[in-house]
Amino acid sequence: MSVWSSSNGSRIQAAVHKGSCADSDRSVRNTQALRMQREIHQYRELLQLLMRIELTDAAHAKILDFPVAEGTNERRLRFAVHRTNCMGGRGHEYTFHLANGQREGDVVLSSMDVTFLVDPDSARLVGDVKIDYGEGLTESGCRVTNSRSTGKCPCGHHDLFD
């Protein structure tokens, strides 16, 4: 403890930290970083509870045609939501492709024997998702239905979110 006397005669007692200000700043930054990592982990866990991806039998059969992830026997797909130019940039489309590996912040979901990796930006827009596959005369491919979508653009190909 150090004791100082002020000009009015009162005494001030203070503990003197023997480390430098840089040590103190580093300690505060480390504490803040740990708190932030914990909050991000809790946010990801909450997102996993609020999100679900369901595959129809037709979509599952089509995905079984995809190769498995390198070095494993599992099918991992990166599922993402991208903004389009439809309706002045308000439209969104869905993409998925083979995933090379999990990235920092990914939310991991499974349906049947398929693992989906969803990036944090896309996760905000994913609710209960149903992926179906169909083939027709004019088009074939996957159709995605998302509970968080508030509507479709006039062309009917892109989801809208508020």
PyMOL commands that set and color helices and strands:
alter all, ss='L'
color gray80, all
select helices_A, chain A and resi 21-50+57-63+120-123
alter helices_A, ss='H'
color red, helices_A
select strands_A, chain A and resi 2-5+11-14+52-55+75-83+91-98+107-111+114-118+128-135+140-146+151-152+159-160
alter strands_A, ss='S'
color yellow, strands_A
deselect
rebuild
show_as cartoon
